[in-house]
Structures are given as C-alpha cells and as structure tokens.
C-alpha cells in the first residue's frame, strides 16, 4: 500500500470534530481535546484508507494463485473507525441548556449527535 501522510488531514478532522461538539453545545474538558486529537488521527487514517481502496479497487489480486481478495485497506479503515468511536465515547459531555434531561440522557443524546454529525460529513463506509 502507498504511504499515507495524514497529519494535515488529522488537523482538519480535529477542527471538524471541535465544530461538531460546539454546534450541539457540548462543553469540553481540557483532557477531551487530546482525546479528540486521537480520534481525529484515527478518522484521518480511515479516510485515507478509503481513498486508497477507492483508487485501487475493492478487491486486489493478492490471494493464493492471484485470486481476488478484499483490499486490506478496507478492514484497516474499519478498525481505525472503531478506535475513533472508542475515543469519542470517552468524552464526558456537559450540555448547555439541557437540564430537563437526566445526565445519562444528556450524554447519550449529545454523543450520538456528535458522532452522527461527524460521520455523516465524512462519508465513511461504516
């Protein structure tokens, strides 16, 4: 596979994540920013792997006897997204103006909103 430079892409994704949390009025703690940076690196890698698989095709002739197999970038992208999701779930949320909801409901609702907003914008495979 081609070498991927995702540092700049991770910075862009990090900014997008911050905007997503701010858009749904989530107040981040200082340690949450590092967690978002970790998630952004995973998401940037997943997006780069998606582009690689799109460019090279969903299958590659690397199997036994040249048989087509699933492009290795596809499960790697899936794993990167899983790691990003794990990181995003670690963020504790404090929702401004959501006092009518229980703390558990606030956390669930705002995490889902941030994840949906991000993953919807990224066009990720799943």
C-alpha distance (Angstrom), angle and dihedral (degrees) to the residues before:
residue distance angle dihedral
X1 . . .
X2 3.77 . .
X3 3.79 118.2 .
X4 3.79 111.6 -101.9
X5 3.79 125.4 -146.0
X6 3.78 103.3 -157.3
X7 3.82 102.4 158.4
X8 3.81 94.8 101.0
X9 3.77 91.1 41.0
X10 3.84 89.6 51.9
X11 3.82 89.4 53.8
X12 3.80 89.8 52.2
X13 3.81 91.8 48.1
X14 3.82 90.2 47.2
X15 3.81 89.5 55.7
X16 3.79 90.2 47.7
X17 3.81 91.1 51.4
X18 3.81 92.3 49.8
X19 3.81 89.7 50.3
X20 3.81 90.8 49.4
X21 3.79 92.9 53.1
X22 3.81 92.3 44.7
X23 3.82 91.1 48.6
X24 3.81 90.4 60.9
X25 3.82 92.7 42.1
X26 3.79 97.2 -110.2
X27 3.80 113.0 162.2
X28 3.80 109.6 -144.0
X29 3.79 125.0 -148.7
X30 3.82 117.2 -133.8
X31 3.83 92.7 -104.3
X32 3.82 90.1 52.3
X33 3.80 90.0 70.2
X34 3.81 91.6 64.0
X35 3.79 89.5 47.6
X36 3.80 88.9 52.2
X37 3.81 89.6 50.3
X38 3.82 90.0 54.1
X39 3.80 91.2 48.4
X40 3.81 90.5 47.4
X41 3.80 91.5 54.6
X42 3.81 90.6 51.8
X43 3.80 92.5 46.7
X44 3.81 92.4 47.7
X45 3.79 89.8 51.1
X46 3.81 91.2 49.0
X47 3.80 91.2 50.4
X48 3.83 91.6 48.5
X49 3.80 90.3 49.4
X50 3.81 89.8 49.6
X51 3.80 90.0 54.0
X52 3.80 90.3 48.8
X53 3.80 92.5 51.7
X54 3.81 90.5 45.5
X55 3.80 90.2 52.0
X56 3.82 96.7 44.0
X57 3.80 98.8 33.5
X58 3.79 135.8 -105.4
X59 3.79 91.2 -84.4
X60 3.80 132.4 38.3
X61 3.83 129.6 -161.3
X62 3.81 94.0 -118.3
X63 3.78 98.9 112.6
X64 3.77 127.4 103.9
X65 3.79 108.1 -57.0
X66 3.80 91.3 5.4
X67 3.78 93.7 -64.9
X68 3.78 114.6 160.3
X69 3.79 117.0 -100.9
X70 3.78 132.6 179.9
X71 3.79 110.2 -77.0
X72 3.84 107.1 -99.8
X73 3.81 90.1 -131.7
X74 3.81 91.1 68.4
X75 3.84 98.9 64.6
X76 3.82 89.3 37.4
X77 3.81 90.0 55.5
X78 3.80 89.9 47.7
X79 3.82 90.4 51.9
X80 3.81 91.6 48.4
X81 3.82 89.4 52.7
X82 3.80 90.6 49.2
X83 3.80 90.4 53.1
X84 3.82 91.0 47.2
X85 3.80 90.5 51.4
X86 3.82 91.0 49.7
X87 3.80 89.8 52.2
X88 3.80 93.2 47.7
X89 3.80 90.9 51.2
X90 3.82 88.9 59.3
X91 3.78 92.4 64.8
X92 3.78 112.7 102.9
X93 3.75 110.6 -142.4
X94 3.77 130.6 -147.8
X95 3.77 109.0 -168.1
X96 3.79 116.6 -152.4
X97 3.80 112.1 -134.2
X98 3.80 96.9 6.9
X99 3.79 98.4 110.4
X100 3.83 92.0 130.0
X101 3.80 90.7 68.2
X102 3.77 124.7 74.5
X103 3.82 115.0 -110.5
X104 3.81 90.5 -106.7
X105 3.81 91.5 50.9
X106 3.81 91.0 48.1
X107 3.78 91.7 51.8
X108 3.80 94.3 46.7
X109 3.78 94.6 44.8
X110 3.78 96.4 47.3
X111 3.80 96.4 42.0
X112 3.78 89.7 51.8
X113 3.79 91.7 47.2
X114 3.80 92.6 50.6
X115 3.81 93.4 45.7
X116 3.79 92.8 46.7
X117 3.78 92.8 46.7
X118 3.78 91.8 49.9
X119 3.78 100.0 41.8
X120 3.79 91.3 43.4
X121 3.81 90.5 55.9
X122 3.80 94.6 45.2
X123 3.78 95.1 55.4
X124 3.80 90.0 -137.1
X125 3.78 122.7 179.4
X126 3.81 99.2 -128.7
